[in-house]
Amino acid sequence: MAAGYRDLLRSKHAARLLIGTLVGRLPNATAALAVVLFTRAEGGSYALAGVLSAVYGVGNAVGQPLLGRAVDRYGQPRVMLPAAVASAVAMAVFAVVGLDPLPVAYAAMLAAGLFTPPLEGGLRALWPGVLGREEWVHAAYALDAVAQEVIFSVGPLLVTALVALWSEAAALLVINVIGVAGALSVVVSPPSRRWRSAPREAHWLGALRSRGLLVLLGTFFFVGIALGSIGVAAVGYADEHGGGMVSSYLLSALGVGALVGGLAYGARPWAGPPERRLRVLVAALALGYLPLVLVPGVVAMTALAGLSGLFLAPALACVFVVVDRHAPRGTVTEAFSWLVTTFVVGNAAGTAAAGPVMEHGGVAAGFVVPGAAGAVALAVLLATARFLIGTPTGTPGGTLGEPQAENDRNRAVEPGFRAGHQA
């Protein structure tokens, strides 16, 4: 396993692109915590901190697909670096101005979220051209999914350390300077500068005219709900089982499970259509959430949390392949950015839903939410399976008013990566 990933990362530009993207995503991975800490340090309430974080999240959800579409049209350097700088400047305004006047704080949060560069989608668009070999691209997608777990674990620790060493405002500034440096490292690399999206047909729906992509977005909206609700339910469980670090045990176990599953999934080649494999992985993911409703003791619950995360990174790695196959020609970055947005919105919806459910039904009911959301995700995927079949021109699996042929231009059965991604 280790040898395969080592060979992948030794590939020219691979390690630089992965690390640069992870560093560039630090501001986004740490925004919620950094904003809450800064708001509290400025004398604001938790409610105000939550609203400011929500404004940032709304801006991020809107901006990702719009910037992704711009990347597909104008290239990565011309969009991502200015966006990263604009987002960092907006966060710097927030750090300098503080909460007074409040409208400026809201505007800064909205701008910071809106201009967050779509580095995730950009990296996934680059992998096929950078790596070339199909098995390496699969492994890269798995490594990408695992890296998300790492960045969302390490990022908050870095914020906490910066606050302890300097201040909450300094943490905001330093994290965003680091983020710009990461984005710069990516966009000045030869693969990013050379990359051009395949020619696209002008259409106001952009990537959303693909029925297959809509199916994937619907599915992973509910996967996002499951993850968001687990975080809230874990806190409720901790309150009933000693408090303290118990919730972090559960969430850390979930992350470790995802890391192990992702590394194992990416370490071997897979035969057959990824659409069929995705259904199996989402089914396993949904089943993994069900035992959480048993709410046993802390040790057993931690083990169940690890089990529930085991198929998360593999499902994400597989859906990246399927998104690439079903995005209409010339919309790949936008398509990946829509997936990010949908996942984030689902996560927020799950966070919002789990609290009231626990208030009325207790902690066990809170863990029903991820189980139910996982089941709905699987149901969506199964009910719409015909739209994810690699069908010939003019059949139902294609885009709305578009031929399916453009979704798999090299006619490869597996994985169908786009030949036009690399100039």
C-alpha positions in Angstrom: 0.0 0.0 0.0 2.7 2.5 1.1 4.8 1.8 -2.0 1.9 2.6 -4.4 1.2 6.0 -2.7 4.9 6.7 -2.7 5.2 6.1 -6.4 2.2 8.3 -7.0 3.6 11.2 -5.0 6.9 10.9 -6.7 5.1 11.6 -10.0 6.1 15.0 -11.3 4.1 17.8 -9.7 1.8 15.4 -7.7 3.1 16.1 -4.2 3.3 19.9 -4.9 -0.3 20.0 -6.1 -1.6 18.0 -3.3 0.3 19.9 -0.5 -0.4 23.3 -2.1 -4.1 22.5 -2.4 -4.3 21.4 1.3 -2.4 24.5 2.5 -4.6 26.7 0.3 -7.7 25.2 1.8 -6.6 25.9 5.4 -8.7 29.2 5.6 -11.8 27.3 4.6 -11.1 24.4 7.0 -10.6 26.7 10.0 -13.0 29.5 9.3 -15.8 28.4 11.6 -13.5 28.0 14.6 -11.4 31.1 13.9 -14.5 33.3 13.5 -16.1 32.0 16.7 -12.9 32.6 18.7 -12.3 36.1 17.3 -16.0 37.1 17.8 -15.9 35.9 21.4 -12.6 37.7 22.0 -14.2 40.9 20.6 -17.0 40.6 23.1 -19.6 39.1 20.8 -22.0 36.4 21.7 -22.0 32.8 20.6 -25.2 33.6 18.6 -23.5 36.4 16.7 -20.5 34.1 16.1 -22.8 31.5 14.7 -24.5 34.0 12.4 -21.2 35.3 11.1 -20.0 31.8 10.4 -23.3 31.1 8.7 -22.9 34.1 6.4 -19.4 32.9 5.5 -20.9 29.4 4.8 -23.6 30.9 2.5 -21.0 32.9 0.6 -18.9 29.8 0.2 -21.8 27.7 -1.0 -22.7 30.3 -3.6 -19.2 31.2 -4.7 -17.7 27.7 -5.3 -19.8 26.7 -8.4 -19.6 30.2 -9.8 -15.8 30.4 -9.4 -15.6 26.8 -10.7 -17.4 27.9 -13.9 -15.1 30.8 -14.2 -12.1 28.5 -13.9 -13.5 26.3 -16.7 -13.8 29.3 -18.9 -10.6 31.3 -18.1 -8.2 28.9 -16.6 -7.0 28.3 -13.0 -4.4 31.1 -12.4 -6.6 33.9 -13.7 -9.4 33.0 -11.3 -8.0 31.1 -8.3 -5.2 33.5 -7.2 -7.3 36.7 -7.4 -10.1 34.9 -5.5 -7.7 33.7 -2.8 -6.3 37.2 -2.4 -9.8 38.7 -2.3 -10.9 36.2 0.3 -7.8 36.9 2.5 -8.3 40.6 2.2 -11.9 40.3 3.3 -10.9 38.2 6.3 -8.2 40.8 7.1 -10.8 43.5 7.1 -12.8 41.5 9.6 -9.7 41.0 11.8 -8.8 44.7 11.8 -12.3 46.2 12.0 -13.8 43.7 14.4 -17.5 43.8 15.2 -18.0 47.5 15.0 -19.6 48.5 12.6 -21.4 45.2 12.4 -22.5 45.6 8.7 -18.9 45.7 7.7 -18.2 42.5 9.6 -21.1 40.8 7.8 -19.9 42.1 4.4 -16.4 40.9 5.1 -17.6 37.4 6.0 -19.8 37.2 2.9 -16.9 38.3 0.7 -14.5 35.9 2.4 -16.8 33.0 1.7 -17.8 34.1 -1.7 -14.2 34.4 -3.0 -12.9 31.2 -1.4 -11.0 29.6 -4.4 -12.3 26.3 -5.7 -9.0 24.5 -5.1 -10.7 21.1 -4.5 -12.4 21.1 -7.8 -9.3 22.4 -9.5 -7.1 19.7 -8.1 -9.5 16.9 -9.2 -9.6 18.4 -12.7 -5.8 18.3 -12.8 -5.2 14.7 -11.6 -6.0 12.9 -14.9 -3.6 15.0 -16.9 -0.8 15.0 -14.3 -0.8 11.3 -13.5 -2.0 9.7 -16.7 -2.3 6.2 -15.4 -5.8 5.2 -14.4 -4.9 3.4 -11.3 -2.9 6.4 -10.0 -5.8 8.7 -10.6 -8.0 6.4 -8.5 -5.4 6.4 -5.8 -5.0 10.2 -6.0 -8.8 10.6 -5.5 -8.6 8.4 -2.5 -5.6 10.3 -1.1 -7.5 13.5 -1.8 -10.5 12.2 0.3 -8.2 11.1 3.1 -6.3 14.5 3.1 -9.7 16.2 3.8 -9.8 14.3 7.1 -6.3 15.4 7.9 -6.8 19.1 7.1 -10.0 19.4 9.1 -8.2 17.8 12.0 -4.9 19.7 11.8 -6.4 23.1 10.9 -8.2 23.7 14.2 -5.1 22.7 16.1 -3.1 25.3 14.2 -5.7 28.0 14.9 -5.6 27.1 18.6 -1.8 27.3 18.7 -1.8 30.7 16.9 -4.3 32.1 19.4 -2.2 30.8 22.3 1.0 32.3 20.9 -0.4 35.6 19.6 -4.1 36.5 19.4 -7.4 35.6 17.7 -6.9 38.4 15.1 -3.4 37.2 14.4 -4.7 33.7 13.9 -7.1 34.9 11.2 -4.4 36.9 9.4 -1.7 34.2 9.5 -4.1 31.4 8.4 -5.2 33.4 5.4 -1.7 34.4 4.4 -0.8 30.8 4.5 -3.9 30.0 2.4 -2.8 32.5 -0.3 0.7 31.0 -0.4 -0.9 27.5 -0.9 -3.1 28.8 -3.8 -0.1 30.6 -5.3 2.0 27.4 -5.2 -0.8 25.6 -7.1 -1.5 28.2 -9.8 2.1 28.9 -10.7 2.8 25.2 -11.3 3.1 24.0 -14.9 0.1 21.7 -14.8 -2.2 24.5 -13.5 -0.8 27.0 -16.0 -1.2 24.6 -19.0 -4.6 23.2 -18.0 -7.5 24.2 -20.2 -11.0 22.9 -19.9 -12.5 21.0 -22.9 -14.5 23.2 -25.2 -18.0 23.8 -23.8 -21.4 24.7 -25.2 -22.8 27.8 -23.7 -25.7 26.9 -21.4 -27.1 28.8 -18.4 -27.3 25.6 -16.4 -23.7 24.7 -16.9 -22.8 21.5 -15.2 -26.3 21.1 -13.8 -27.7 20.1 -17.1 -26.3 16.6 -16.5 -28.9 14.3 -15.0 -26.2 12.1 -13.7 -24.5 14.9 -11.9 -27.9 15.9 -10.3 -28.2 12.4 -9.0 -24.8 12.6 -7.4 -25.5 16.0 -5.8 -28.8 14.7 -4.4 -27.1 11.6 -3.0 -24.3 13.5 -1.3 -26.5 16.2 0.0 -27.9 13.4 2.3 -24.5 12.1 3.0 -23.6 15.6 4.2 -26.7 15.6 6.4 -25.5 12.4 8.0 -22.1 13.8 8.8 -23.4 17.1 10.1 -25.9 15.3 12.4 -23.2 13.0 13.8 -21.2 15.9 15.1 -24.2 17.3 17.1 -25.3 13.9 18.3 -21.7 13.2 19.5 -21.9 16.2 21.7 -25.2 15.1 23.1 -23.8 11.6 23.8 -20.8 13.2 25.6 -23.1 15.1 27.9 -24.7 11.9 29.0 -21.4 9.9 29.3 -19.0 12.0 31.2 -18.6 15.0 29.0 -15.1 16.3 28.5 -13.3 14.6 25.6 -15.9 12.0 24.8 -17.3 13.8 21.7 -13.8 14.3 20.4 -13.2 10.5 20.8 -16.2 9.7 18.6 -15.3 12.3 15.9 -11.6 11.3 15.9 -12.6 7.7 15.6 -14.8 8.6 12.6 -11.9 10.4 11.0 -9.5 7.5 11.6 -12.0 5.1 10.1 -12.3 7.3 7.0 -8.5 7.6 6.8 -8.0 3.8 7.0 -10.8 3.1 4.6 -9.6 5.7 2.1 -6.0 4.4 2.1 -7.1 0.8 1.7 -9.5 1.7 -1.1 -6.9 3.7 -3.1 -4.2 1.0 -2.7 -5.7 -1.4 -5.3 -7.2 -1.2 -8.8 -10.9 -1.7 -9.2 -12.6 -3.3 -12.2 -16.1 -2.5 -13.5 -18.1 0.7 -13.8 -17.5 3.1 -10.9 -21.2 3.9 -10.9 -22.0 0.4 -9.7 -19.2 0.5 -7.2 -20.6 3.8 -5.8 -23.9 2.1 -5.0 -22.1 -0.6 -3.0 -20.0 2.0 -1.1 -23.0 4.2 -0.3 -24.9 1.1 0.9 -22.0 0.2 3.2 -21.8 3.7 4.4 -25.5 3.8 5.2 -25.3 0.5 7.0 -22.4 1.7 9.1 -24.5 4.6 10.5 -27.3 2.3 11.8 -25.5 0.7 14.9 -24.9 4.2 16.3 -28.6 4.3 17.5 -27.6 1.6 20.1 -25.6 4.2 22.0 -23.6 1.7 24.1 -20.7 2.6 26.4 -17.9 5.0 25.4 -15.5 2.3 24.3 -18.0 0.4 22.2 -19.5 3.7 20.8 -16.0 4.9 19.8 -15.5 1.6 17.9 -18.9 2.0 16.2 -18.0 5.6 15.2 -14.8 4.3 13.6 -16.8 1.7 11.7 -19.2 4.3 10.5 -16.4 6.3 9.0 -14.8 3.3 7.2 -16.6 3.8 3.9 -16.7 7.6 3.8 -13.4 8.3 2.1 -13.9 5.4 -0.4 -17.4 6.7 -1.3 -15.9 10.2 -1.8 -13.0 8.9 -3.9 -15.4 6.9 -6.1 -17.9 9.8 -6.6 -15.0 12.0 -7.8 -14.5 9.5 -10.6 -18.2 9.4 -11.4 -18.5 13.2 -11.4 -15.7 13.4 -13.9 -17.6 10.9 -16.1 -20.9 12.7 -16.0 -20.0 16.4 -16.0 -20.8 17.9 -19.5 -17.8 18.8 -21.6 -16.0 21.9 -20.4 -17.6 22.0 -16.9 -15.5 19.7 -14.8 -14.3 22.2 -12.2 -17.8 23.6 -11.9 -19.1 20.1 -11.4 -16.7 19.3 -8.6 -17.4 22.6 -7.0 -21.1 21.9 -7.0 -20.3 18.6 -5.2 -18.4 20.6 -2.6 -21.3 23.1 -2.2 -24.0 20.4 -1.9 -21.9 18.5 0.7 -21.4 21.6 2.8 -25.1 22.6 2.6 -26.1 19.1 3.6 -23.7 19.2 6.5 -25.2 22.4 7.7 -28.7 21.0 7.3 -27.7 17.9 9.4 -26.3 20.1 12.1 -29.5 22.1 12.2 -31.7 19.0 12.2 -30.0 16.9 14.9 -30.5 19.4 17.8 -34.3 19.6 17.7 -34.5 15.8 17.1 -32.4 15.2 20.3 -34.4 17.6 22.3 -37.6 15.7 21.6 -36.3 12.1 21.4 -33.0 12.0 23.3 -29.5 11.1 22.1 -30.5 7.8 20.5 -32.9 9.8 18.3 -30.1 12.1 17.4 -28.2 9.2 15.9 -31.3 8.1 14.0 -30.7 11.2 11.8 -27.5 10.0 10.2 -28.9 6.5 9.7 -32.0 7.9 8.0 -30.0 10.3 5.9 -27.7 7.5 4.8 -30.7 5.4 3.8 -32.2 8.2 1.8 -28.9 8.8 0.1 -28.9 5.1 -1.0 -32.5 5.3 -2.0 -31.8 8.3 -4.3 -28.9 6.5 -5.9 -30.9 3.3 -6.5 -34.1 5.1 -7.7 -32.1 7.1 -10.3 -29.6 4.4 -11.4 -30.7 4.7 -15.0 -29.2 8.2 -15.2 -25.8 7.0 -14.2 -25.5 4.4 -16.9 -23.0 5.1 -19.6 -25.5 5.1 -22.4 -25.1 6.0 -26.1 -26.2 9.3 -27.6 -29.8 10.4 -27.0 -30.7 7.9 -24.2 -32.0 8.8 -20.8 -28.6 8.7 -19.1 -27.4 11.8 -20.9 -27.6 15.5 -20.1 -30.7 17.6 -20.5 -30.9 18.2 -24.2 -27.3 17.0 -24.7 -25.8 13.7 -26.0 -24.3 11.3 -23.5 -21.3 10.8 -25.7 -19.6 14.0 -24.5 -19.5 12.6 -20.9 -17.1 9.9 -21.9 -15.1 11.2 -24.8 -12.4 8.5 -25.0 -15.0 5.7 -24.9 -13.1 4.1 -22.0 -15.2 1.7 -19.9 -13.2 2.7 -16.8 -12.7 5.3 -15.7 -13.7 7.6 -18.6 -11.4 10.6 -17.7 -11.5 13.5 -20.0 -8.9 13.7 -22.7 -9.4 17.4 -23.1 -8.3 18.5 -19.6 -4.7 19.0 -20.4 -3.6 21.4 -23.1 
